[in-house]
């Protein structure tokens, strides 16, 4: 399997292409989410079309919650139509990890592990995972309590359960052959307070020698940047400034020009013309 490693003098082309692959290959979400063969076909074909250096095997932050029984309504490309309601009873970590969406995502990684490019598996970051399981208001309250180091025992038990889910999913991905993990933060949590004590997750990925990339939809605070650099092993992997669709990302402690991974700022919009993606790749080669 190919591992994500820094290559001197080379920047890897890594746009997060997921739903665009479904659209180009004319595969509905229902097929993609149920058939690993269909999913692998679409992702592999799109990687070869755009000459990506990585394949992102999943990009949907409802994965864990849906595996835990949350009813998610989607459109044909898998985009969430309405904000789903959190579960009335919180599922166990074992139930989530045994859920069909999670086992399906792991199987996709297993089938792509021998590709000549890096296979990158996704898991939801702390605040995002919390919001999916308890809803917006409770998520904000718990994050505020975390920032004050005043977490109620019941909330601490919930956070421990969610961390167990993340560690279990990361282990499954690593054992399936993932070359890197993409930790996705879709909920605004600028200080990353919920990730500051996630040592178990990163100890696990260090054991498997599997890099972790952090991608946040919203800008981080100075504190959040410090946390990000620490938990990702010296790699700051979240663009904080608006700009072009593809952003070469600097390694921590190096000059901004010392980039090695051209990661898109978020998932590439499925309405993006293929020629635009090819133009990004050509511009990267010419840089």
N, C-alpha and C positions, 0 to 999 in steps of 0.2 A: 504494500500500500504506500501511496505517496504521502509524506508528512509535510506540513507547512513549515518551511524553514527560510530564513533570510538568505537571499542570494546576492552576493556582492555584484553591484553594477546592473542588477536586473529588477524591474518593477513588475509584479504579477498583476495581470488584468483580472479583476475580481468584482465585476458588477453583480449585485444580487438579483439574479434572474430566476423567477419562480413562476408566477402566474403568466408572464409573457411566454414561457415555454408551453403552458397549457394552450394559450391562444394560438400560437404558431402551429402547434401540432394538432389543433382542433380536438382537444381532449377535455371533456367536461370534468368539473370538480368531483362529481360522484364517482367517475371512473378512476381518476387520479388517486382519490382518497381510499379506494377499496382494492385497487389492483396494483401491486408493486411492479408488475411487468409493464403496465401502461405508464406508470410514473417514471420508471427507469428509462423507458424508450424516449419520453418527452425530454427529460433532463439531459440525457446523453446526446440526443440530436441537436438540442439547442447549444450545448457546450461546443460541439464541433462546428456548428454554424458560425458562432461568434468567436471561436478560438479562445475561449476563457481558460485561464490557468487553474480555475477551481470550479467545482460543482456544488452549489448550495442545495442540499437535499430536501430542505423544508424551510418555509418562511411564513409562519402563522402562529401568533402568540396565544391562540386559543387551544393549542394542541393538548396541553396538560389538563386544562379544565374540561375540555370535551371528553378526554379519556376518563375523567372523573365523574362523568354523567351530566355535565352542563349541556343543555339543549341549545345548539348554535344554528341559527338560520343563515343560509349563505346564498349567494347568487351563483351563476354558472361557473364563475372563475374562483369560487371559494371565498369571496370577500364577505365579511359579516354584514348582514343587512340591518339588524337591530341589536342593541346592547343586550346580551343575554342576562338572565337573572342568575345570581350566585346560587349554589346548591343549598337546600334547606338543611341538610346534614353534610358535614365535611367528610369526604371519603378518606380512607386510609391511603398511605403512600403505596402500599402493595396493590390496592385496587386501581389506582391511577396508572401505575407502571404496567399492570396487566391489561389495561384497557386497549381496545382495538386501534384507536388512533396512534397511541404510542408504539405498540408493537409493529404497526404498519410503517411508521417513520423509521424505526430501527432496521426493519427489513430492507428498506430502500438503501440505507447506508451499507448494509451487508452486501447487497447486490452490486454496488458501485465501488466497493473497496479496492478493486484491482484496476480501476481506470488509471491511465497515465497522468492524470491531473489530481489535484488535492480534493478529496471529498470532505465537505464542511457540513456538519450537522448542527441544528439549531435547538436551543432551549431558551425558555422565557426567563428574563432576569427577575430579581427579587421583587421589586415593586410591581412589576407587570403581573407576575404570578400571583401576588397577593391580591391585586385588584380583580383578577379573573375569578378568584375564589370567594371574595367577600364583598365585592362591589366598590363603587367609587368613594362613598362617604366613609365607610369603615376603613378602607385603605388609607385615606388621608389621615384619619384619626390615629391609626397605628403608627404611621410614619412619623407623625408629630411626637407621639410618645417615645418612639425610638430616638428621635433627635434630642429628647430631654433625658434619655436613659431612664425612663419611667414606664416600663412595659408591664401590663397586667399579666398575671400568671396564665390566664386562658389564652391571651394573645401570644405569649411566649411559646406555649404549646403548639399553637397554630403555625407560628414561624418555624418552629423546629420540624413540624410535619412537612411544610413546604420545602424546607431545605433538604429533607430526606428524599422528597420527590426529585429535586434537582440533582442531587448526588446520584440517586439511582438511575436517572435518565442519562446523566453523563457517563456513568459506568457502562451502561448498555451500549451507548454510542461508541465508546472507546473499544469495548470488546468486539463490536461489530466491524471495527476497522476505520473509524473516522480519522482523517488526517488533521482535523482541527475542529474546534467547537465555536459556534457563533452565539454569544450571549446577547439576547435582544431585549432592549429596554424601550417599550412603547409608551409606558406611563411616565409622565414627567416626575422625576425624582432627582433634582439637580445635584444634591449632596451625596447620593448613593448610600444613605445611612444604612439601608437594609443589606447592603453587600459588604459592609465593613467587617462583619464577623463571619463571612462565608468561607472560613479557612478550609473546611472539610471538602468543599467542592474543588478548590484549587490545589489542595494537597493531592486529591485523587488524580486530577489531570496531570499534575507534575509526575506522579508515579507512572502514569501511562505515557509520559513524554508527549502529550497532546496539547498543543497551544490553544489558548482561549482568546478569542477576539470579542471585544465589547462594542456593540452598535446601539447608540441611543438616538431616538427620534428627536429629542429636545436637547438644547445645549446644557452642558454641565457647569456647575459652579467651580471655583478654585478648589474647594474641598472635594468635590466629585472627581475632578481631574486627578487629584492626589490619590484617591481611592482607586480610580481606574488604572493608574500606572502601577500601583502596587499589586492589585489582584490579577492583572494580566501579564505579570512577569516582566515588567519593564516596557510594555507596548501600550502606547496610547492609541486607541483605535476608534475614537469617536470624533468626527468632524464637528466643529462648533460654530463655524461661520457659513453663512449662506454663500452659494456660488454655483459652479458648474455641477453637473450631475455626478461626475466621477471625481473623487478627491484622493490623491495620493497621500498616505498617512505617514507622519514622521514617527520614528522610533523615539522613545522618551530619552531626553538628554542630548539629542542630536539636533543639528540644524534643520529647519523646516524642509529644506531641499533633499534631505537624506531619506527619501521615501523608498519603500520596498513593496507596498501593497496598495494597489489602486482599488479601493473598496467603494462601492456606490454609497451615497448618503443615506439611502434607504432602499427598499425593494424597487427595482426599475418598474415604472408604470407599464402595465400591460398594453396600453395604447401607444407606447413608444415605437416609432417606425424602426424596423430592423437596420435601415441604413444609418440611423443615428447611433446605434450601438457600435456598428462597424466603424463609424467615424471616431468614436471615443478610443477604440482599439488602435486605429491608425495614428491618432494624435499621441497616444502613449508611446507607440513604437518610435515616433519621430522626435519625442522629447529627449 
